[in-house]
C-alpha cells in the first residue's frame, strides 16, 4: 500500500528570512483529516573535508537555539541559483578557507521529517589548498582539525551532538575503510 496524505488547506503562520511555517489540514489514507504544522526550509549542505594528514576540518561556533558552542563540520543553507555542491564549496571556503578537490556525495539527510522539510546534502572532499577564510558578517567561528579516527570516537562517545556532522563523519570513516570502534 502506498502511503499518502493530501493537503486540503494550508494556512501561513510565519514567513521569515530562512523558514516558512504553515498549519496544514490533510486528508489521511482512511479519509479522516489531521493537522500538520510544517516548517519549510531551503535546505542545507555539509562538507567533510579531509586534509593530507587524515584530519577533518571542523568549525566551532555558538549556536543560539542551544545557547552553547557546537563543534561541527562546515555547513550552511542553500542559496537559490546554486547547486548543493556549489553551495558546499562556497561554505567550505567561507568558513575554513579551504578549497577542496575530488568531491563525492555522501547522500542527503532529513534532519526532522516529522515537521520540517529541510534536506541537508552531505559531501566528502580532499583539501587541495587554502585561501582566505571569509565567514558571513554575523558568523564567528574557529577552525579545528581533528583526525578521522578521533572524530569517530567523538561521535560514538557523544562529544559531537550535531546530526549532520555525525553522519558525515561516520560515512567518511567508512569510505576510508576505517573500522568503527567497538561499543
Backbone torsions as a table, in degrees:
resi	resn	phi	psi	omega
1	UNK	NA	131.7	177.3
2	UNK	-86.0	123.8	179.5
3	UNK	-84.9	142.2	-176.7
4	UNK	-161.8	145.6	171.6
5	UNK	-126.1	129.4	-178.2
6	UNK	-97.3	128.1	178.1
7	UNK	-74.4	122.0	177.9
8	UNK	-96.9	-36.2	-177.0
9	UNK	-153.2	144.2	178.9
10	UNK	-136.4	114.6	179.9
11	UNK	-105.4	123.1	178.8
12	UNK	-71.8	128.3	178.3
13	UNK	-101.3	-40.8	-176.0
14	UNK	-154.8	140.3	175.9
15	UNK	-133.4	98.4	-175.1
16	UNK	-105.7	-170.0	-179.6
17	UNK	-65.7	-37.1	-177.4
18	UNK	-113.1	-47.9	-175.3
19	UNK	-107.7	159.6	177.3
20	UNK	-133.4	126.6	-176.1
21	UNK	-116.7	131.2	176.3
22	UNK	-128.0	156.8	172.0
23	UNK	-115.5	107.7	-173.1
24	UNK	-104.8	148.2	169.3
25	UNK	-106.7	127.2	-177.7
26	UNK	-122.7	152.7	172.1
27	UNK	-96.9	128.0	-178.9
28	UNK	-85.5	171.4	179.9
29	UNK	-56.2	-34.3	-176.9
30	UNK	-88.1	4.7	179.1
31	UNK	93.4	-13.4	176.8
32	UNK	-73.7	166.2	177.3
33	UNK	-112.8	158.3	178.5
34	UNK	-149.6	162.2	176.5
35	UNK	-99.4	143.3	176.8
36	UNK	-133.7	120.7	173.0
37	UNK	-90.9	124.2	-172.0
38	UNK	-126.1	131.5	173.7
39	UNK	-103.4	116.4	174.5
40	UNK	-87.4	140.7	-177.5
41	UNK	-144.6	142.8	-177.6
42	UNK	-68.8	-11.9	-179.0
43	UNK	99.8	171.6	-177.2
44	UNK	-146.0	179.3	-179.6
45	UNK	-143.9	149.1	-179.4
46	UNK	-140.1	135.6	-176.4
47	UNK	-119.6	124.8	170.8
48	UNK	-95.3	99.4	-176.1
49	UNK	-101.1	119.3	-174.3
50	UNK	-99.3	126.3	177.8
51	UNK	-82.1	172.1	178.6
52	UNK	-65.9	-17.3	178.5
53	UNK	-97.8	19.1	179.0
54	UNK	60.9	37.9	174.3
55	UNK	-107.6	151.1	171.6
56	UNK	-101.6	143.1	176.1
57	UNK	-84.9	126.2	177.7
58	UNK	-118.5	159.0	170.0
59	UNK	-122.1	141.0	178.7
60	UNK	-113.5	121.0	-178.1
61	UNK	-151.5	156.3	177.4
62	UNK	-74.0	130.8	176.7
63	UNK	-113.6	110.6	-172.0
64	UNK	-55.8	-45.7	-177.7
65	UNK	-56.9	-29.3	-178.7
66	UNK	-99.1	-10.9	-178.4
67	UNK	56.6	40.9	178.3
68	UNK	-153.7	165.0	176.0
69	UNK	-82.8	132.0	-177.6
70	UNK	-118.2	139.0	173.5
71	UNK	-100.7	122.5	-176.9
72	UNK	-149.3	164.6	173.8
73	UNK	-72.2	154.9	178.3
74	UNK	-56.5	136.5	-175.0
75	UNK	-160.7	167.5	176.2
76	UNK	-175.7	174.0	-179.6
77	UNK	-83.5	154.3	179.3
78	UNK	-73.6	139.8	175.5
79	UNK	-104.6	140.7	179.7
80	UNK	-60.1	144.7	176.6
81	UNK	86.9	-2.1	178.1
82	UNK	-124.8	145.1	176.0
83	UNK	-71.2	161.6	175.5
84	UNK	-55.5	-39.5	179.7
85	UNK	-65.7	-42.9	176.9
86	UNK	-60.0	-41.9	176.7
87	UNK	-61.6	-42.0	-179.6
88	UNK	-63.8	-43.1	177.7
89	UNK	-61.8	-41.6	178.7
90	UNK	-62.8	-47.4	-179.0
91	UNK	-63.2	-41.2	179.2
92	UNK	-59.8	-46.2	179.5
93	UNK	-65.0	-48.8	-178.4
94	UNK	-58.8	-46.2	-171.8
95	UNK	-83.6	-31.3	-174.4
96	UNK	-121.9	-17.0	-174.3
97	UNK	82.1	2.5	-176.3
98	UNK	-87.7	145.6	170.5
99	UNK	-113.0	126.5	-177.4
100	UNK	-98.2	168.8	174.1
101	UNK	-143.9	165.8	178.3
102	UNK	53.8	51.0	179.0
103	UNK	-66.1	142.2	178.0
104	UNK	-140.8	136.9	177.7
105	UNK	-73.6	141.7	172.9
106	UNK	-109.1	12.8	179.1
107	UNK	95.2	-161.6	-179.8
108	UNK	-133.9	159.9	-177.2
109	UNK	-129.1	137.2	170.6
110	UNK	-101.5	97.8	-171.5
111	UNK	-66.4	-34.2	-178.6
112	UNK	-145.4	71.1	-171.9
113	UNK	-67.1	-11.2	179.7
114	UNK	-73.1	-21.9	-177.0
115	UNK	-149.0	-10.2	-173.9
116	UNK	-123.9	138.3	-179.5
117	UNK	-90.8	9.2	-178.3
118	UNK	-63.9	138.0	171.9
119	UNK	-123.2	128.0	178.1
120	UNK	-108.9	124.6	178.9
121	UNK	-92.2	130.0	-177.1
122	UNK	-108.2	137.9	178.4
123	UNK	-135.3	153.6	171.6
124	UNK	-115.7	144.9	171.5
125	UNK	-152.7	166.0	171.4
126	UNK	-101.9	139.8	178.8
127	UNK	-73.8	125.4	179.2
128	UNK	-90.0	-51.4	178.9
129	UNK	-163.0	178.0	-177.1
130	UNK	-120.8	145.7	172.2
131	UNK	-126.5	-158.5	-178.6
132	UNK	-81.0	132.5	172.3
133	UNK	-68.2	139.7	-177.1
134	UNK	-145.7	69.5	-178.3
135	UNK	-66.4	160.1	175.6
136	UNK	-57.8	157.9	-175.8
137	UNK	-63.7	-22.1	178.8
138	UNK	-105.0	19.5	-175.5
139	UNK	-118.0	122.2	179.4
140	UNK	-124.4	115.7	-174.8
141	UNK	-148.3	159.0	175.6
142	UNK	-117.6	138.4	178.1
143	UNK	-89.5	133.9	178.1
144	UNK	-124.8	145.1	175.2
145	UNK	-111.8	124.7	-178.0
146	UNK	-130.0	126.9	177.1
147	UNK	-56.0	144.5	-177.1
148	UNK	-54.1	-45.6	-177.5
149	UNK	-61.6	-40.4	177.6
150	UNK	-66.5	-39.8	179.0
151	UNK	-62.1	-39.1	177.3
152	UNK	-63.8	-44.7	176.7
153	UNK	-56.9	-43.5	-178.7
154	UNK	-64.0	-36.8	175.5
155	UNK	-64.0	-48.9	-173.8
156	UNK	-68.5	-26.7	179.7
157	UNK	-100.8	10.1	172.9
158	UNK	85.1	10.4	179.5
159	UNK	-77.3	-22.3	177.7
160	UNK	-111.4	103.1	-174.6
161	UNK	-87.6	-19.0	-176.3
162	UNK	-70.0	122.9	-173.4
163	UNK	-63.1	-46.5	-178.2
164	UNK	-62.2	-37.6	178.4
165	UNK	-66.0	-45.0	179.1
166	UNK	-56.6	-48.7	-177.0
167	UNK	-64.6	-46.3	-178.3
168	UNK	-65.8	-37.8	177.8
169	UNK	-63.6	-48.2	-177.5
170	UNK	-66.8	-38.4	177.3
171	UNK	-66.7	-38.8	176.8
172	UNK	-62.6	-44.9	178.5
173	UNK	-58.9	-41.8	178.4
174	UNK	-65.2	-39.7	177.3
175	UNK	-60.5	-37.2	-177.9
176	UNK	-85.0	7.2	178.6
177	UNK	60.1	37.5	176.2
178	UNK	-98.7	125.5	177.3
179	UNK	-67.1	146.6	176.0
180	UNK	-73.4	151.2	-179.5
181	UNK	-65.9	151.7	177.2
182	UNK	-69.0	143.2	178.9
183	UNK	-93.3	NA	NA
